[in-house]
Amino acid sequence: MGGGTPSVMPAETVGRIVAACRKALSGMEECSCGGGPFEEFTVEVNPDDIVQKGHGYVEALLGLGVTRVSMGVQSLDDRVLKWMNRRHDASSARKAYRILKESGVENTGIDLIFGYDAGSIVLPDGIAWNGRDAEKYWSGMIEAALDISGDGSLPKHVSAYQLSIEDGSVLAGMVRDGFYSEPPEEECARQYDRLCGILASAGYHHYEISNFAMPGYEARHNSAYWRHVPYVGIGPAAHTLSFCGGCEVVSAAASGLSPDAGKDGLWRRSWNAADVDAYIAAASSGDWNGIRESESLTREQYREEEIMLGLRTDRGVPVSLLAGNPDSAENTEKLLRAGALVPVGGVFSDKGGSGQEPRLRIPEDRFFVSDDIIAGLL
């Protein structure tokens, strides 16, 4: 449950949604899905919601089957949080984390934002940041985030996203009005490299460009998206990916084993309009036609998505996928020579004897420029 702030909802409301999901799953006997327990049930939360609602709220979520909590911390610098217009401060983020742990949440992840220049932030009160060494500041921020529990235990998962400035956003207005200056891309790259280094030293598995996990705690739902596993999205602006085949075929496709996975029209993507009122009206009437659009993926669209999604991860993609057309094959050779692509596991042979096809990936030190690398293969 995410894509917003589900922690604003009372536990009773969450429970109604969970009950509806279990009822839907229980009717899918042909898929052997059953009604639960869920393999993974993640809820995104804001720190201030957890602080306000306390241990009882968290315990109620666990009672509904929640197995994983992802908390939007973003920063542990109060000035930065105020600048980001976040409702919480650093103290409440730490308190919320403690409440989650004390309530029995074993698998907690945190979100962080990088790619901003704290030294250029000027709040509307006219007071500028007090000017500290940028590299030490960012390193200290990461270390503070890893110590959010205060007892030496580490978050099981860390997601880190680069700050982007969208046209018409509040941040774009701050840039326009002189309250903020974007850092050069080189500085963002240094912050990312520092993040990767510190988290690697702490024992995290960097399994996707923006995601790090303690081994065994990689997010299942995110990993499913990157493997083209079918999913259902519920709510305004939500997307769904479906496969026009039986469950066995879907399972094979998700494992990269189905010869039919890339055929025209087998995969269908649909999405709901972002209009909340229209969504509620459609739910009340049962007529979704006015708010839902869809498209069937062609073989080439499927192939391009497999490349784009797979190369975001340390699993990479099968070698044959990059040989799908002459331009991709030629660019693959160039990228291999330049070190921008490497064999998964360091060699092309199947060391495990599983018979699976060798794979290529983008090395971690090139993840930051992955968009340019992937563009050359599409």
MOJO-V769612 format. One record per residue. RES is the residue in three letters. PHI is phi as a letter, one per 30 degrees, with the letter a starting at -180 (* if undefined). PSI is psi in whole degrees, 0 to 359 (* if undefined). Layout:
res->RES phi->PHI psi->PSI
res->RES phi->PHI psi->PSI
//
This chain:
res->MET phi->* psi->114
res->GLY phi->a psi->211
res->GLY phi->i psi->21
res->GLY phi->l psi->220
res->THR phi->b psi->75
res->PRO phi->d psi->342
res->SER phi->d psi->353
res->VAL phi->d psi->343
res->MET phi->d psi->144
res->PRO phi->d psi->153
res->ALA phi->e psi->328
res->GLU phi->d psi->322
res->THR phi->d psi->317
res->VAL phi->e psi->319
res->GLY phi->d psi->323
res->ARG phi->d psi->320
res->ILE phi->d psi->316
res->VAL phi->d psi->318
res->ALA phi->d psi->320
res->ALA phi->d psi->320
res->CYS phi->d psi->316
res->ARG phi->d psi->321
res->LYS phi->d psi->317
res->ALA phi->d psi->317
res->LEU phi->d psi->326
res->SER phi->d psi->340
res->GLY phi->d psi->3
res->MET phi->c psi->55
res->GLU phi->d psi->330
res->GLU phi->d psi->340
res->CYS phi->c psi->357
res->SER phi->h psi->32
res->CYS phi->d psi->320
res->GLY phi->i psi->184
res->GLY phi->c psi->9
res->GLY phi->k psi->177
res->PRO phi->d psi->158
res->PHE phi->d psi->142
res->GLU phi->d psi->321
res->GLU phi->b psi->134
res->PHE phi->b psi->103
res->THR phi->c psi->138
res->VAL phi->b psi->129
res->GLU phi->d psi->138
res->VAL phi->b psi->156
res->ASN phi->c psi->141
res->PRO phi->e psi->318
res->ASP phi->d psi->329
res->ASP phi->d psi->318
res->ILE phi->d psi->319
res->VAL phi->d psi->316
res->GLN phi->d psi->322
res->LYS phi->c psi->336
res->GLY phi->i psi->190
res->HIS phi->d psi->322
res->GLY phi->d psi->322
res->TYR phi->d psi->314
res->VAL phi->d psi->317
res->GLU phi->d psi->325
res->ALA phi->d psi->320
res->LEU phi->d psi->317
res->LEU phi->d psi->323
res->GLY phi->d psi->337
res->LEU phi->d psi->356
res->GLY phi->j psi->4
res->VAL phi->d psi->132
res->THR phi->c psi->350
res->ARG phi->a psi->138
res->VAL phi->b psi->133
res->SER phi->c psi->119
res->MET phi->c psi->131
res->GLY phi->d psi->85
res->VAL phi->d psi->312
res->GLN phi->i psi->311
res->SER phi->a psi->159
res->LEU phi->c psi->30
res->ASP phi->c psi->116
res->ASP phi->e psi->325
res->ARG phi->d psi->319
res->VAL phi->d psi->318
res->LEU phi->d psi->320
res->LYS phi->d psi->319
res->TRP phi->d psi->324
res->MET phi->d psi->357
res->ASN phi->i psi->35
res->ARG phi->d psi->150
res->ARG phi->d psi->337
res->HIS phi->c psi->166
res->ASP phi->c psi->179
res->ALA phi->d psi->321
res->SER phi->d psi->317
res->SER phi->d psi->330
res->ALA phi->d psi->316
res->ARG phi->d psi->319
res->LYS phi->d psi->318
res->ALA phi->d psi->319
res->TYR phi->d psi->318
res->ARG phi->d psi->321
res->ILE phi->d psi->316
res->LEU phi->e psi->314
res->LYS phi->d psi->315
res->GLU phi->d psi->334
res->SER phi->d psi->353
res->GLY phi->j psi->8
res->VAL phi->d psi->115
res->GLU phi->c psi->334
res->ASN phi->c psi->93
res->THR phi->c psi->133
res->GLY phi->c psi->158
res->ILE phi->b psi->150
res->ASP phi->c psi->139
res->LEU phi->b psi->156
res->ILE phi->c psi->133
res->PHE phi->b psi->178
res->GLY phi->i psi->26
res->TYR phi->b psi->156
res->ASP phi->c psi->100
res->ALA phi->d psi->332
res->GLY phi->d psi->342
res->SER phi->c psi->1
res->ILE phi->d psi->126
res->VAL phi->b psi->114
res->LEU phi->d psi->160
res->PRO phi->e psi->341
res->ASP phi->d psi->357
res->GLY phi->i psi->359
res->ILE phi->c psi->121
res->ALA phi->d psi->162
res->TRP phi->e psi->150
res->ASN phi->d psi->7
res->GLY phi->i psi->91
res->ARG phi->b psi->169
res->ASP phi->e psi->123
res->ALA phi->d psi->317
res->GLU phi->d psi->317
res->LYS phi->d psi->323
res->TYR phi->d psi->311
res->TRP phi->d psi->319
res->SER phi->d psi->318
res->GLY phi->d psi->324
res->MET phi->d psi->317
res->ILE phi->d psi->314
res->GLU phi->d psi->321
res->ALA phi->d psi->321
res->ALA phi->d psi->319
res->LEU phi->d psi->336
res->ASP phi->c psi->23
res->ILE phi->d psi->334
res->SER phi->d psi->332
res->GLY phi->i psi->359
res->ASP phi->b psi->10
res->GLY phi->j psi->348
res->SER phi->d psi->142
res->LEU phi->c psi->149
res->PRO phi->e psi->146
res->LYS phi->d psi->340
res->HIS phi->b psi->143
res->VAL phi->b psi->126
res->SER phi->c psi->134
res->ALA phi->b psi->123
res->TYR phi->b psi->140
res->GLN phi->d psi->133
res->LEU phi->d psi->131
res->SER phi->b psi->150
res->ILE phi->c psi->113
res->GLU phi->c psi->143
res->ASP phi->e psi->132
res->GLY phi->i psi->359
res->SER phi->d psi->166
res->VAL phi->e psi->319
res->LEU phi->d psi->322
res->ALA phi->d psi->322
res->GLY phi->d psi->324
res->MET phi->d psi->322
res->VAL phi->d psi->316
res->ARG phi->d psi->322
res->ASP phi->c psi->4
res->GLY phi->i psi->15
res->PHE phi->c psi->354
res->TYR phi->a psi->144
res->SER phi->b psi->133
res->GLU phi->d psi->140
res->PRO phi->d psi->156
res->PRO phi->d psi->155
res->GLU phi->e psi->328
res->GLU phi->d psi->322
res->GLU phi->d psi->320
res->CYS phi->d psi->320
res->ALA phi->d psi->320
res->ARG phi->d psi->320
res->GLN phi->d psi->318
res->TYR phi->d psi->316
res->ASP phi->d psi->319
res->ARG phi->d psi->318
res->LEU phi->e psi->311
res->CYS phi->e psi->317
res->GLY phi->d psi->313
res->ILE phi->d psi->318
res->LEU phi->d psi->325
res->ALA phi->d psi->317
res->SER phi->d psi->331
res->ALA phi->d psi->354
res->GLY phi->j psi->11
res->TYR phi->d psi->147
res->HIS phi->c psi->117
res->HIS phi->d psi->89
res->TYR phi->c psi->348
res->GLU phi->a psi->157
res->ILE phi->e psi->313
res->SER phi->c psi->5
res->ASN phi->b psi->134
res->PHE phi->b psi->139
res->ALA phi->b psi->150
res->MET phi->d psi->140
res->PRO phi->e psi->129
res->GLY phi->j psi->352
res->TYR phi->c psi->20
res->GLU phi->d psi->139
res->ALA phi->d psi->124
res->ARG phi->d psi->321
res->HIS phi->d psi->317
res->ASN phi->d psi->316
res->SER phi->d psi->326
res->ALA phi->d psi->320
res->TYR phi->d psi->319
res->TRP phi->d psi->346
res->ARG phi->c psi->9
res->HIS phi->i psi->29
res->VAL phi->d psi->135
res->PRO phi->e psi->146
res->TYR phi->b psi->159
res->VAL phi->c psi->129
res->GLY phi->c psi->129
res->ILE phi->c psi->126
res->GLY phi->k psi->168
res->PRO phi->e psi->136
res->ALA phi->i psi->4
res->ALA phi->d psi->147
res->HIS phi->c psi->151
res->THR phi->b psi->141
res->LEU phi->b psi->122
res->SER phi->b psi->157
res->PHE phi->b psi->128
res->CYS phi->d psi->69
res->GLY phi->a psi->175
res->GLY phi->d psi->172
res->CYS phi->d psi->323
res->GLU phi->d psi->322
res->VAL phi->d psi->319
res->VAL phi->e psi->314
res->SER phi->d psi->319
res->ALA phi->d psi->319
res->ALA phi->d psi->320
res->ALA phi->d psi->336
res->SER phi->c psi->2
res->GLY phi->i psi->22
res->LEU phi->c psi->350
res->SER phi->d psi->123
res->PRO phi->d psi->343
res->ASP phi->c psi->356
res->ALA phi->e psi->328
res->GLY phi->c psi->12
res->LYS phi->d psi->147
res->ASP phi->e psi->134
res->GLY phi->i psi->355
res->LEU phi->d psi->328
res->TRP phi->c psi->137
res->ARG phi->b psi->133
res->ARG phi->c psi->134
res->SER phi->b psi->158
res->TRP phi->b psi->149
res->ASN phi->c psi->151
res->ALA phi->d psi->153
res->ALA phi->d psi->353
res->ASP phi->d psi->111
res->VAL phi->d psi->314
res->ASP phi->d psi->318
res->ALA phi->d psi->324
res->TYR phi->d psi->316
res->ILE phi->d psi->319
res->ALA phi->d psi->319
res->ALA phi->d psi->320
res->ALA phi->d psi->324
res->SER phi->d psi->323
res->SER phi->c psi->338
res->GLY phi->i psi->3
res->ASP phi->c psi->105
res->TRP phi->c psi->357
res->ASN phi->e psi->326
res->GLY phi->d psi->344
res->ILE phi->c psi->2
res->ARG phi->b psi->132
res->GLU phi->b psi->162
res->SER phi->a psi->165
res->GLU phi->b psi->150
res->SER phi->c psi->136
res->LEU phi->d psi->134
res->THR phi->d psi->169
res->ARG phi->e psi->318
res->GLU phi->d psi->321
res->GLN phi->d psi->318
res->TYR phi->d psi->315
res->ARG phi->d psi->316
res->GLU phi->d psi->320
res->GLU phi->d psi->321
res->GLU phi->e psi->318
res->ILE phi->d psi->310
res->MET phi->d psi->315
res->LEU phi->d psi->316
res->GLY phi->d psi->322
res->LEU phi->d psi->356
res->ARG phi->d psi->347
res->THR phi->c psi->167
res->ASP phi->d psi->355
res->ARG phi->d psi->333
res->GLY phi->i psi->205
res->VAL phi->b psi->157
res->PRO phi->d psi->145
res->VAL phi->e psi->320
res->SER phi->d psi->331
res->LEU phi->d psi->326
res->LEU phi->d psi->352
res->ALA phi->c psi->17
res->GLY phi->d psi->334
res->ASN phi->b psi->161
res->PRO phi->e psi->321
res->ASP phi->d psi->316
res->SER phi->d psi->318
res->ALA phi->d psi->317
res->GLU phi->d psi->316
res->ASN phi->d psi->328
res->THR phi->d psi->316
res->GLU phi->d psi->318
res->LYS phi->d psi->316
res->LEU phi->d psi->326
res->LEU phi->d psi->316
res->ARG phi->d psi->327
res->ALA phi->d psi->354
res->GLY phi->i psi->10
res->ALA phi->d psi->347
res->LEU phi->b psi->142
res->VAL phi->b psi->155
res->PRO phi->d psi->139
res->VAL phi->d psi->127
res->GLY phi->i psi->356
res->GLY phi->j psi->347
res->VAL phi->b psi->163
res->PHE phi->d psi->344
res->SER phi->d psi->158
res->ASP phi->d psi->90
res->LYS phi->d psi->329
res->GLY phi->d psi->350
res->GLY phi->i psi->19
res->SER phi->d psi->346
res->GLY phi->i psi->1
res->GLN phi->d psi->151
res->GLU phi->d psi->142
res->PRO phi->e psi->153
res->ARG phi->b psi->157
res->LEU phi->c psi->149
res->ARG phi->b psi->166
res->ILE phi->d psi->128
res->PRO phi->d psi->156
res->GLU phi->e psi->323
res->ASP phi->d psi->358
res->ARG phi->c psi->3
res->PHE phi->e psi->323
res->PHE phi->d psi->332
res->VAL phi->c psi->27
res->SER phi->d psi->325
res->ASP phi->e psi->318
res->ASP phi->d psi->321
res->ILE phi->d psi->313
res->ILE phi->d psi->320
res->ALA phi->e psi->327
res->GLY phi->d psi->353
res->LEU phi->c psi->358
res->LEU phi->c psi->*
//
